């Protein structure tokens, strides 16, 4: 184990060269619609809908149509992220470093630089993996970042997602390409704002959050989401500073945070992701719906397999049918 290095002060400034840090960038993109008080798991039901048909006055019975039992699906939301940290500050080390190792300040530093970014990255990864709309973009000179963004955003509109309160998490690379796009600067609703103060905080009504590329999955250009899409409970955030605990002359600092992030099955279509095109082609892919097999019933899965010409090889359970479909689509 490597030894801990303490730089003792002879006569140095008592102002620490702090690292840069970001406030949480994902809080406004989540909701707290579900209560986890006293439990670590919540089950959410989503009901199926009946079809709207014509009323048949001439029918002897069932004038409203043929009734069918209304089904429902259940989704389990179980907290899984239970993280902790701890460190000590010896009283002599604190005194000999001109008190720059103050426990309270060190604790806040860990919250700002470790806890908050970890939760942000986790939430963004959940948005990315559960996106119901996906598209790819090529950075070739002939491609317009703004046109690509509009294509993706309009697919969310087609999905009946509210245009108000949308949020876009964007990499610096895509943000730069967007700012340099003549089509965007000349025609977007943000053009006047850019001309006045140089700031770009919104794009067609959606709030822009430019985040470090390390916050997003590799190859991501941007993620569009809406607060209705993801709930992210932080059930426990406990931080303690113990003064002179047994066996230590100084301070013992401990921190623990218990949290998670969930995208409901019916809300996946409120999330869209754009990734970098893997090829050198100048062509961008059109936004497409991502099929969520986990939210489908066995009957729906069988119907999907039949329309795609997939042989289920006798699979009857939901898990087995999904495995056959996914294996087929990976190779075709």
C-alpha positions in Angstrom: 0.0 0.0 0.0 1.4 3.4 -0.9 2.2 5.7 2.0 0.2 8.9 2.5 2.2 12.0 1.7 1.7 15.1 3.8 3.2 18.3 2.6 4.1 20.2 5.8 4.1 24.0 5.7 7.2 26.1 6.4 5.6 29.3 5.4 3.1 28.8 2.6 -0.1 30.5 1.8 -3.1 29.3 3.7 -5.2 29.5 0.6 -5.6 26.1 -1.1 -5.3 25.7 -4.8 -8.8 24.3 -5.2 -9.8 22.1 -8.2 -12.6 23.3 -10.4 -16.0 21.8 -9.6 -19.5 21.9 -11.1 -22.8 22.2 -9.3 -25.3 19.3 -10.1 -26.4 19.5 -13.7 -29.1 16.9 -13.5 -31.3 17.9 -10.6 -33.8 19.8 -12.8 -34.0 16.9 -15.2 -35.6 14.6 -12.6 -38.8 14.3 -10.7 -39.8 13.0 -7.3 -43.2 11.5 -8.2 -42.6 8.3 -6.2 -42.2 8.0 -2.4 -39.4 5.7 -1.2 -39.9 6.5 2.4 -39.5 3.4 4.5 -38.8 1.1 1.5 -36.1 0.5 -1.0 -38.4 -0.8 -3.7 -41.5 0.7 -5.4 -43.6 -1.1 -7.9 -45.2 1.0 -10.7 -48.1 -0.2 -12.7 -48.8 0.9 -16.3 -52.3 0.1 -17.7 -53.0 -0.8 -21.2 -55.6 1.2 -23.2 -58.7 0.1 -24.9 -59.3 0.9 -28.6 -61.8 3.7 -29.5 -64.3 2.4 -32.0 -67.7 3.3 -33.5 -70.9 2.8 -31.4 -73.1 0.3 -33.2 -76.8 1.1 -32.6 -78.0 -1.8 -34.8 -76.1 -4.4 -32.9 -78.2 -6.7 -30.6 -75.5 -6.6 -27.9 -72.0 -5.2 -27.4 -73.0 -1.9 -29.1 -69.8 -0.4 -27.5 -67.7 -3.1 -29.1 -66.3 -6.4 -27.9 -65.1 -6.0 -24.3 -61.6 -7.3 -23.5 -60.0 -7.5 -20.1 -57.7 -4.5 -19.5 -54.2 -5.7 -18.8 -51.4 -3.9 -17.0 -47.6 -4.2 -16.6 -45.5 -3.8 -13.5 -42.1 -2.2 -13.3 -39.8 -2.7 -10.2 -37.9 0.4 -9.0 -35.3 -0.8 -6.6 -32.5 1.4 -5.2 -29.1 0.0 -6.0 -26.5 2.7 -5.5 -25.2 2.8 -1.9 -21.9 4.7 -1.9 -19.6 5.8 0.9 -16.3 7.4 1.7 -14.2 8.0 4.8 -10.9 9.6 5.7 -9.0 10.9 8.7 -7.2 14.1 9.5 -4.6 13.8 12.3 -4.5 16.8 14.6 -0.8 17.3 14.1 -1.1 17.2 10.3 -3.9 19.9 10.6 -1.7 22.1 12.8 1.5 21.7 10.7 -0.3 22.5 7.5 -1.6 25.9 8.8 -5.1 24.4 9.3 -5.7 23.9 5.6 -6.8 20.4 6.4 -10.0 21.5 8.1 -12.4 18.6 8.4 -15.5 20.6 7.4 -13.9 22.0 4.3 -12.4 18.7 3.3 -15.9 17.1 3.7 -17.5 19.7 1.4 -14.7 19.2 -1.1 -15.5 15.5 -1.3 -19.2 16.2 -1.8 -18.6 18.8 -4.5 -15.9 16.9 -6.4 -16.8 13.2 -5.9 -20.5 12.7 -4.8 -22.2 15.3 -7.0 -20.4 14.3 -10.2 -20.9 10.6 -9.6 -24.7 11.0 -9.2 -24.8 13.3 -12.3 -22.9 10.7 -14.5 -25.1 7.9 -13.2 -28.3 9.8 -14.1 -27.0 10.7 -17.5 -26.0 7.1 -18.2 -29.5 6.0 -17.3 -31.0 8.5 -19.7 -28.7 7.3 -22.4 -29.4 3.6 -22.0 -33.2 4.1 -21.8 -33.6 6.6 -24.7 -36.6 5.8 -26.8 -35.3 7.7 -29.8 -31.8 7.4 -31.3 -29.9 8.9 -34.2 -26.3 9.3 -35.4 -24.5 12.3 -36.6 -21.4 12.8 -38.8 -19.1 15.7 -38.3 -18.4 16.0 -42.0 -18.4 19.6 -43.3 -21.6 19.0 -45.3 -23.6 18.0 -42.3 -25.7 20.6 -40.4 -25.7 20.1 -36.6 -28.8 22.2 -36.3 -30.7 20.3 -38.9 -29.8 17.1 -37.1 -30.9 18.4 -33.8 -34.2 19.5 -35.3 -34.8 16.0 -36.7 -34.2 14.4 -33.3 -36.3 17.0 -31.4 -39.2 16.7 -33.9 -39.3 13.0 -33.3 -40.0 13.7 -29.6 -42.8 16.1 -30.7 -44.2 13.3 -32.8 -44.1 11.2 -29.6 -46.4 13.9 -28.0 -43.7 15.0 -25.5 -44.3 18.5 -24.2 -41.9 21.1 -25.8 -41.9 23.1 -22.5 -39.2 22.2 -20.0 -37.1 20.1 -22.3 -33.4 19.9 -21.4 -30.5 19.1 -23.8 -27.2 17.7 -22.4 -24.6 18.5 -25.0 -20.9 17.8 -25.4 -18.5 20.8 -26.0 -17.7 19.3 -29.4 -21.3 19.4 -30.6 -22.0 22.7 -29.0 -19.0 24.2 -30.9 -20.3 22.7 -34.2 -23.8 24.1 -33.5 -22.5 27.6 -32.8 -20.5 27.5 -36.0 -23.4 26.2 -38.1 -24.6 29.1 -40.4 -28.0 27.5 -40.6 -28.4 27.7 -36.8 -26.9 31.2 -36.4 -29.0 32.6 -39.2 -32.4 31.0 -38.6 -32.8 29.8 -35.1 -34.8 31.6 -32.4 -31.5 31.9 -30.4 -29.8 33.9 -33.2 -30.9 37.3 -31.7 -29.8 36.3 -28.2 -26.4 35.3 -29.5 -26.0 38.5 -31.4 -26.7 40.6 -28.3 -24.6 38.9 -25.6 -22.9 35.9 -27.2 -24.7 33.5 -24.8 -26.5 30.4 -25.9 -28.7 28.9 -23.2 -31.6 27.6 -25.2 -32.3 26.0 -28.5 -35.8 26.1 -29.8 -37.2 26.4 -26.2 -35.1 23.7 -24.7 -32.5 24.5 -22.0 -28.9 23.7 -23.0 -26.5 22.1 -20.5 -23.0 21.9 -21.9 -21.3 19.2 -19.9 -17.8 17.6 -20.0 -17.7 14.7 -22.4 -16.7 12.5 -19.5 -20.2 13.0 -18.1 -21.8 11.3 -21.1 -21.3 7.8 -22.5 -18.5 7.6 -25.1 -19.6 8.8 -28.5 -22.6 10.8 -27.4 -23.3 14.2 -29.1 -26.4 15.1 -27.0 -29.3 13.8 -25.0 -32.7 15.5 -25.0 -35.0 14.7 -22.1 -37.9 16.0 -20.1 -38.3 15.9 -16.3 -41.3 13.6 -16.6 -39.0 10.9 -17.9 -36.8 10.1 -14.9 -37.3 9.9 -11.2 -34.1 9.9 -9.1 -34.6 9.6 -5.4 -31.7 10.4 -3.0 -33.0 8.5 0.0 -30.0 9.0 2.2 -27.3 11.6 2.2 -25.5 11.4 5.5 -22.2 13.1 6.3 -20.5 13.0 9.7 -17.4 14.6 11.3 -16.2 12.9 14.5 -13.9 15.0 16.7 -11.3 12.8 18.5 -12.9 9.4 18.0 -11.4 6.4 19.8 -7.9 5.7 18.5 -7.5 8.9 16.6 -6.1 12.3 17.7 -8.0 14.5 15.2 -11.0 13.9 13.0 -12.7 11.0 11.4 -15.0 12.0 8.4 -17.6 9.7 6.9 -20.0 10.1 4.1 -22.8 7.9 2.6 -25.3 8.5 -0.1 -28.1 6.1 -1.1 -29.7 6.8 -4.5 -30.8 5.6 -7.9 -32.4 6.8 -11.1 -35.3 5.2 -13.0 -36.9 5.7 -16.4 -40.4 4.4 -16.5 -41.3 2.2 -19.5 -43.9 4.5 -20.9 -41.6 7.5 -20.5 -38.7 6.2 -22.6 -40.1 7.9 -25.7 -39.5 11.2 -23.9 -35.7 10.7 -24.2 -33.6 11.0 -27.4 -29.9 10.4 -27.9 -27.6 11.4 -30.7 -24.3 9.5 -31.1 -21.3 10.0 -33.4 -21.5 8.1 -36.6 -19.1 5.1 -36.6 -18.3 5.4 -40.3 -16.6 8.2 -42.2 -19.8 8.7 -44.2 -21.3 12.1 -44.5 -24.7 10.6 -44.1 -26.6 11.1 -40.8 -29.2 8.5 -39.7 -32.8 9.5 -39.3 -34.1 9.4 -35.8 -35.7 6.0 -35.1 -37.7 4.5 -32.2 -35.9 2.1 -30.0 -38.1 -1.0 -29.3 -38.5 -1.7 -25.6 -39.1 -5.5 -25.5 -39.2 -5.5 -21.7 -42.4 -3.5 -21.7 -44.2 -5.8 -24.2 -46.5 -8.7 -23.3 -45.8 -12.3 -24.6 -48.6 -11.8 -27.2 -47.0 -8.6 -28.4 -43.6 -10.2 -28.6 -44.9 -13.1 -30.6 -46.6 -10.7 -33.0 -43.4 -8.6 -33.4 -41.5 -11.8 -34.1 -44.0 -12.9 -36.7 -43.9 -9.5 -38.5 -40.1 -9.6 -38.6 -40.1 -13.3 -39.8 -38.2 -14.4 -36.7 -38.4 -18.1 -35.8 -38.9 -18.4 -32.0 -37.7 -22.0 -32.0 -40.4 -23.0 -29.5 -39.7 -20.2 -27.0 -42.7 -19.5 -24.9 -41.6 -17.5 -21.9 -41.1 -13.7 -22.1 -37.4 -13.9 -21.3 -36.8 -16.7 -23.8 -38.6 -14.9 -26.6 -36.7 -11.6 -25.9 -33.4 -13.5 -26.1 -34.3 -15.0 -29.5 -35.4 -11.7 -30.9 -32.3 -9.8 -29.6 -30.0 -12.6 -31.0 -31.7 -12.3 -34.4 -31.5 -8.6 -34.6 -27.8 -8.5 -33.6 -26.9 -10.7 -36.6 -29.3 -9.2 -39.1 
